[in-house]
Amino acid sequence: MNQQIYVTLDADGVMRVAQTRVMRDSVVAAFEEGHSAETIQQQYPVPLR
């Protein structure tokens, strides 16, 4: 069974979304402010692989 990794820890100890420069804390903060998942995704566009 393959597991996809959604959060990584960079060299400075910052948690980032997958292989992006988007900080996990930024996504969590936006969610806690009431933004929908769709709105957060639009705020941080990531190219499709």
N, C-alpha and C positions, 0 to 999 in steps of 0.2 A: 504494500500500500504506500503510495507516494503522498507525502504531506507537503502542502505549499506553505512557505514561510511568509507571513504578512508583516512581521516587525523584525527589524535587525538592529543590532547595537553597533554604532560606528566606533572609530578609534578613540573618540573623545568621551564615549560612554553615553551618547545621545541616542535615544530610541527613534528610529526612522521607519517610515512605511516602505516595506519591501526594499527594492533597490533604487529608491528615490532620495531626494534631499528633504522631503517633507517630514517634519518632526511629528511624532505620534502625539505629543502634547498639544500641538496646534489643532489636530483633528479632534481630539477629545474636548478641547476648549470650545471649539465651534459647535460640537454636539451639545455640550452643556449649556451653551447660549441659546439652544433651541433650533439650530439649523438642521435641516433634513439631510439625510445621507446624500441625496441627489445634489443639493446645494453645495455641500462640502466637496463632493467629487468635482463639480464644475469649478470650484475655487482653486483646486490643485490638479489641473489637467496633466495626465500622464499618458505618454504615447503608448498605443497598443503594441504588443510584441508580435 
